[in-house]
Amino acid sequence: MTVSVRMNPLLEKELELAAKRQGVTKSQFIVDAVERALGRKDPYQLLQQVREEFAEYRVAAGSKEGTGAGDANGLSTSDRLRSKLKSRHNDDSRDWQLHQEKLQSGQAEKPDITAS
């Protein structure tokens, strides 16, 4: 069924932006708003349903609870990322230290900062 609604142009623009933020059409946004206003769609009730459905969800064996699924070594994604960043930092620190030592001994070339 088609329903026409007259509204202030500013309100329509606000509707358009809100629908875009939620990734839905203006029509779907309006239908959702009407359902909520009529009590047919209660966000709190939907949240409770989702919590009940996923209450039985179990984390895969070998992974750390609350950090996502683990890899073959039992490391979570955050642990792997932390390790990789720490390794990269150590490598960069070592390179910088070697460069400083070469500068002090006169073995390193100083960068040409006049070149564009």
Buried (B, 14 or more C-beta within 10 A) or exposed (E): EEEEEEEEEEEEEEBEEEBEEEEBEEEEBBBBEEEEEEEEBEEEEEEEEEEEEEEEEEEEEEBBEEEEEBEEEEBBEEBEEEEEEEEEEEEEEEEEEEEEEEEEEEEEEEEEEEEE
